[in-house]
Structures are given as C-alpha cells and as structure tokens.
Amino acid sequence: MSLHGLDALARAIGEAAIVADPAQLAARRHDYWALSHLRDHVGRPAPVPGVLVRPTGVAQVQEVVRFAAERRVALIPFGLGSGVVGGVIASPDAILLDLSELKRVRFIDATNLMAGFDAGHNGLAAEEAVAAQGLTIGHWPQSVAVSSVGGWVATRASGQLSTGYGNIEDILHTVEAVLPNGELVTLGKGPRASAGPDLRQLMLGSEGALGVITGVVVSLRRQPEAKAFSCFEAPDMRTGFELQREIVQRGWRPPVMRQYDARESRRQDGDATGCLLLMAHEGPAGLVAAETAAVRDLAAAAAAPERPGEIVARWFSHRNVVPSWDTLLSRGLVVDTVEVSAGWTDIGAVYDDAVAALKGIDGLIAGSAHSSHVYRSGLNLYFTFAVQTTDPDQMEPAYLEGWRRILDATARHGGSISHHHGIGRVRRDWLAGEIGPSGVALLRKIKSALDPQGIMNPGVLIPDA
Ligand SMILES: Cc1cc2nc3c(=O)[nH]c(=O)nc-3n(C[C@H](O)[C@H](O)[C@H](O)COP(=O)(O)OP(=O)(O)OC[C@H]3O[C@@H](n4cnc5c(N)ncnc54)[C@H](O)[C@@H]3O)c2cc1C
C-alpha cells in the first residue's frame, strides 16, 4: 500500500492500530495450516502482508472494512491463527485484520445463562471467565488456549465434549458482524426464534469471506454436579461403532465419546490390543450414575470388556499436548490430520477405504483414525497420516496425496469432507462434491451479494470459477 494510503488509514483508525513491526507482520503470514509450515520449511514461504492492523473496538473494524471496500483492497480477518486449513495466507497488497486486541468480556448473565465476548477473545480465557461463576461454555476444542471465540464461529468449530454439549452452532446465541460494506449486523435473539431464515448461519463457517465477526454471545451451562469416566475395548472398529450407535440412539449422551483404532489405542494404553472407547459422563449425579450403568451393560452385550477409567483420566490431562509441525518437519515427517464424517451405515467403509488408500503412498509410516464427535445419525473420523521423506521436492506432493486419498474415500461413501476444521484452501476442490454445483453457485451468489468487490479473504472457501 502506498504511503498516501497508509496515511488515510491511520487517520481513519488511529496510528496506534497500525502495526509496523516487521517481526509481527512476518508471524502473521499464515495460520497453522501444515502446508504453509511445510512451504516455510522448504524455502517457499507465504509473503508478508502489506499492512497489519489491530483494532481495539468495533467502530475501528468498520472503518477498516470501509477503507478496504473504497480502495478495493483485500482484507483478511485473523483471529488467533490456529486454523489448520489455509484460511489465512497474506499477500503483499492485502490488509491483515488482526482481531486479537478486540477482547473485552461484554457481559456474563448467570440467570439467562449467556455470555458476550468481543470476537478476538481467547477461548480459554472466555471459559475461565464464566467458570469463575460456576458456569461453562462447554466448548473445548483442542486449540481452546490458542483460538478466539470469533474464530470458532468463522470455522464452525467443534469441542471435545460436543457429543453432550453440541458444536459451536448449538452454543452460539448471537453473532455481531461487520458486513463487507461496513454495516454492523446483530443476528440471533431470544432462546429461539421463528423470524425467517436464521441469518447467524451466514457467519457460521464463513471463514472471513462474508464479513468480520466482532462479537459473540454464547449460551452457557452450569458446571456439572458429577463427572465419571468409563472405558471399554472393542475387538475392532465396526464393533465399536455399533456400540456407540446403540449408546446414542438409546438416548445416552456422554459428552466425550472417542473410539481409537488399534494403532492409536496402543498410544492411549500400551496394553490395548483392540479399539479403545473412552467416555466421560457429566451432569446431575443421578444421570451420571444411570448413564455409566447403562453403557456398562451395552458394552457387555457388545463383548467389549471394561478397561480402567484411568485411561480416560490420562487422556484428559494430556489431551491438548501436540508436537509442532516444525518439529515433525525437521525430522523429515510430513504429517497432518483430516476430519470427516459419515452416517452409521457408511463410516466403517470410509475408515477401511481411507486407511487402505493411504497405504499406497510412498514413504507412509502411519495412517490411522479415531472418532470423537457422535450423533444419532452418524459420527466423525479424525485421520492422521505421516509420510517420511527428506526430499524437499517430495514433501508437498506427499502431503497433498494424503489429503486427496482421505477426502476421495470419504466422498465415495457419501460422507462429508469436513467435520469441523472448515474448507479454507485445502478442501476447496471437494466443495462441489459436497454441496453440488448448484450449491457452489448459490454460495457464489451470496458472496457477490454481500461482497461485490470480493475484498473479504479472497481465495478461501469458494472454489475458483
Ligand atoms: C493444535 C490444534 C488443535 C485444534 N483442535 C481443534 C478442535 O478440537 N476443534 C476445532 O473445531 N478446531 C480445532 N483446531 C482448529 C482451529 O483451532 C479452529 O479452526 C479455530 O476455530 C480457529 O480459531 P482462530 O481464532 O485461531 O482463527 P484463525 O486461525 O485466526 O482464522 C481461521 C479462519 O477464520 C477466519 N476468522 C477468524 N476470526 C474471524 C472473525 N472474527 N471474523 C471473520 N472471520 C474470522 C479467518 O479469516 C480464517 O479463515 C485446532 C487447531 C490446532 C492448531
């Protein structure tokens, strides 16, 4: 951006909101997408953004959006940068809108069980603020400490306790957003409304392409009265899936239900030979007692022996510890995780096909999965693949091949190609298979109605024409 342009922006939002420090600009070139880290590793880094702005208030966000719209400059919202699908890649002629200083707690209402936050508020800090009043948001993505409440909405995120407490779309009460023309909208009123289409859905999963989320009101719960863990070992994945189906379709809702394949089970517990099913039960003491007894009976009927609850306790205490991409890449390991979902009748085939397909990749040293979010109609699978290669020219092709094989296997069996990380750049080519060509055309119409100049986060979500 020209100096003249920068002066005008500084006049609009105040000089303090423009970050000039080159290290800070460089640190925000991209989100946590493994491929962006891989490209850094092989010496093909994403460019540094032209301008980094860090507003502290909603009016400033409106000014930045109007400024970008008037000059047709690309604007890239950046929450806390934990996205893993390439939702943020800067360009030298774009403005990166860092929302991390938009972080007030707006209110906590312990009677109506709602809390309002500025969109850049850190997820764990939000949870701690309500926990101090005996309440919980109940949204625990593994990235809770490094993601923002606005980012949760923009990516349609899921927490580790989603089977009981729902995903972000079930927790979101109200979303406030600045549209690409600078107008502010506040969507979502009352505990439920029948006031036409639910426009909050326009922002859920919008990935920065339809506006800037500036505020989020979430529905809260009281902290549970009782908690318990249970663990069982199914002889194989399909038996475990059937046991999970029986549990949820009978009406039980353990907030945590995670089933690991044999490879991943051994990582949870060295003695495991089959597929571990970990559950956490939370709620009124009577419900927890009834649920633990019921799942024990159902597991016995499925010939899935009980294992120590200690395995679940161990998972809870280590659940957010993950190695960094850079550590893995420095060891010549190309690794990523891919989450998908499918109905009960198809999930076994998705698992078998994807794991078999991964085995065809040169240098593959691991291809495994677990499920972690369960519904009456089906569940997700969270694949991990690892390819060993020290040849920098082979790293990106190996990476893309891992993704292609998992998404193709999922689509072949009618599953959804993304359960909770979103589309970003890595999944755009599969979107037409997911929502159909007319679905993509509809999305393009919505985008061009809201953002006729295409300034909002170009390159994400919507496949190229
Ligand atoms: C270790 C690790 C574990 C993870 N575990 C989970 C998990 O359990 N569940 C899960 O769902 N995800 C998980 N994720 C992915 C990621 O944390 C989520 O996608 C999260 O919601 C992103 O929030 P963020 O604030 O970091 O967004 P960013 O990475 O900053 O942005 C993500 C996308 O949203 C857009 N965006 C962000 N904020 C706004 C806003 N205010 N307005 C408009 N657009 C915006 C950006 O433009 C971008 O397209 C994990 C990531 C990591 C690194």
The ligand as an SDF file (V2000), in Angstrom:
LIG
                    3D

 53 58  0  0  0  0  0  0  0  0999 V2000
   -3.4500  -27.9580   17.9360 C   0  0  0  0  0  0  0  0  0  0  0  0
   -4.7720  -27.6010   17.2960 C   0  0  0  0  0  0  0  0  0  0  0  0
   -5.9050  -28.2540   17.7020 C   0  0  0  0  0  0  0  0  0  0  0  0
   -7.1500  -27.9180   17.1270 C   0  0  0  0  0  0  0  0  0  0  0  0
   -8.2720  -28.5290   17.6090 N   0  0  0  0  0  0  0  0  0  0  0  0
   -9.4800  -28.1820   17.1260 C   0  0  0  0  0  0  0  0  0  0  0  0
  -10.6600  -28.7770   17.6420 C   0  0  0  0  0  0  0  0  0  0  0  0
  -10.6270  -29.5950   18.5690 O   0  0  0  0  0  0  0  0  0  0  0  0
  -11.8520  -28.4040   17.0990 N   0  0  0  0  0  0  0  0  0  0  0  0
  -11.9210  -27.4780   16.1090 C   0  0  0  0  0  0  0  0  0  0  0  0
  -13.0230  -27.1730   15.6610 O   0  0  0  0  0  0  0  0  0  0  0  0
  -10.8190  -26.9000   15.5940 N   0  0  0  0  0  0  0  0  0  0  0  0
   -9.6060  -27.2160   16.0850 C   0  0  0  0  0  0  0  0  0  0  0  0
   -8.4800  -26.6190   15.5840 N   0  0  0  0  0  0  0  0  0  0  0  0
   -8.5790  -25.6390   14.5030 C   0  0  0  0  0  0  0  0  0  0  0  0
   -8.7040  -24.1630   14.9670 C   0  0  0  0  0  0  0  0  0  0  0  0
   -8.2650  -24.0080   16.2900 O   0  0  0  0  0  0  0  0  0  0  0  0
  -10.1320  -23.6930   14.8270 C   0  0  0  0  0  0  0  0  0  0  0  0
  -10.4570  -23.6620   13.4690 O   0  0  0  0  0  0  0  0  0  0  0  0
  -10.4070  -22.3120   15.4630 C   0  0  0  0  0  0  0  0  0  0  0  0
  -11.8020  -22.1340   15.4930 O   0  0  0  0  0  0  0  0  0  0  0  0
   -9.7610  -21.1660   14.7270 C   0  0  0  0  0  0  0  0  0  0  0  0
   -9.8470  -20.0110   15.5390 O   0  0  0  0  0  0  0  0  0  0  0  0
   -8.7760  -18.8260   15.3910 P   0  0  0  0  0  0  0  0  0  0  0  0
   -9.2180  -17.7130   16.2510 O   0  0  0  0  0  0  0  0  0  0  0  0
   -7.4050  -19.3370   15.6730 O   0  0  0  0  0  0  0  0  0  0  0  0
   -8.9540  -18.4740   13.8630 O   0  0  0  0  0  0  0  0  0  0  0  0
   -7.8720  -18.1240   12.7400 P   0  0  0  0  0  0  0  0  0  0  0  0
   -6.9490  -19.2530   12.5200 O   0  0  0  0  0  0  0  0  0  0  0  0
   -7.2620  -16.8120   13.0300 O   0  0  0  0  0  0  0  0  0  0  0  0
   -8.8200  -17.9920   11.4580 O   0  0  0  0  0  0  0  0  0  0  0  0
   -9.4800  -19.1060   10.9280 C   0  0  0  0  0  0  0  0  0  0  0  0
  -10.4030  -18.6620    9.8010 C   0  0  0  0  0  0  0  0  0  0  0  0
  -11.4750  -17.8900   10.3390 O   0  0  0  0  0  0  0  0  0  0  0  0
  -11.4190  -16.5500    9.8560 C   0  0  0  0  0  0  0  0  0  0  0  0
  -11.6950  -15.7000   11.0220 N   0  0  0  0  0  0  0  0  0  0  0  0
  -11.1070  -15.7510   12.2320 C   0  0  0  0  0  0  0  0  0  0  0  0
  -11.6520  -14.8480   13.0600 N   0  0  0  0  0  0  0  0  0  0  0  0
  -12.6130  -14.2280   12.3490 C   0  0  0  0  0  0  0  0  0  0  0  0
  -13.5260  -13.1840   12.6460 C   0  0  0  0  0  0  0  0  0  0  0  0
  -13.5850  -12.6070   13.8470 N   0  0  0  0  0  0  0  0  0  0  0  0
  -14.3790  -12.7720   11.6610 N   0  0  0  0  0  0  0  0  0  0  0  0
  -14.3610  -13.3420   10.4320 C   0  0  0  0  0  0  0  0  0  0  0  0
  -13.5020  -14.3310   10.1120 N   0  0  0  0  0  0  0  0  0  0  0  0
  -12.6440  -14.7570   11.0580 C   0  0  0  0  0  0  0  0  0  0  0  0
  -10.0450  -16.3620    9.2540 C   0  0  0  0  0  0  0  0  0  0  0  0
  -10.0620  -15.4260    8.1930 O   0  0  0  0  0  0  0  0  0  0  0  0
   -9.7450  -17.7680    8.7720 C   0  0  0  0  0  0  0  0  0  0  0  0
  -10.3530  -18.0010    7.5350 O   0  0  0  0  0  0  0  0  0  0  0  0
   -7.2170  -26.9390   16.1170 C   0  0  0  0  0  0  0  0  0  0  0  0
   -6.0520  -26.2810   15.7230 C   0  0  0  0  0  0  0  0  0  0  0  0
   -4.8440  -26.6010   16.2980 C   0  0  0  0  0  0  0  0  0  0  0  0
   -3.6210  -25.8630   15.8610 C   0  0  0  0  0  0  0  0  0  0  0  0
  1  2  1  0
  2  3  1  0
  2 52  2  0
  3  4  2  0
  4  5  1  0
  4 50  1  0
  5  6  2  0
  6  7  1  0
  6 13  1  0
  7  8  2  0
  7  9  1  0
  9 10  1  0
 10 11  2  0
 10 12  1  0
 12 13  2  0
 13 14  1  0
 14 15  1  0
 14 50  1  0
 15 16  1  0
 16 17  1  0
 16 18  1  0
 18 19  1  0
 18 20  1  0
 20 21  1  0
 20 22  1  0
 22 23  1  0
 23 24  1  0
 24 25  2  0
 24 26  1  0
 24 27  1  0
 27 28  1  0
 28 29  2  0
 28 30  1  0
 28 31  1  0
 31 32  1  0
 32 33  1  0
 33 34  1  0
 33 48  1  0
 34 35  1  0
 35 36  1  0
 35 46  1  0
 36 37  1  0
 36 45  1  0
 37 38  2  0
 38 39  1  0
 39 40  1  0
 39 45  2  0
 40 41  1  0
 40 42  2  0
 42 43  1  0
 43 44  2  0
 44 45  1  0
 46 47  1  0
 46 48  1  0
 48 49  1  0
 50 51  2  0
 51 52  1  0
 52 53  1  0
M  END
$$$$
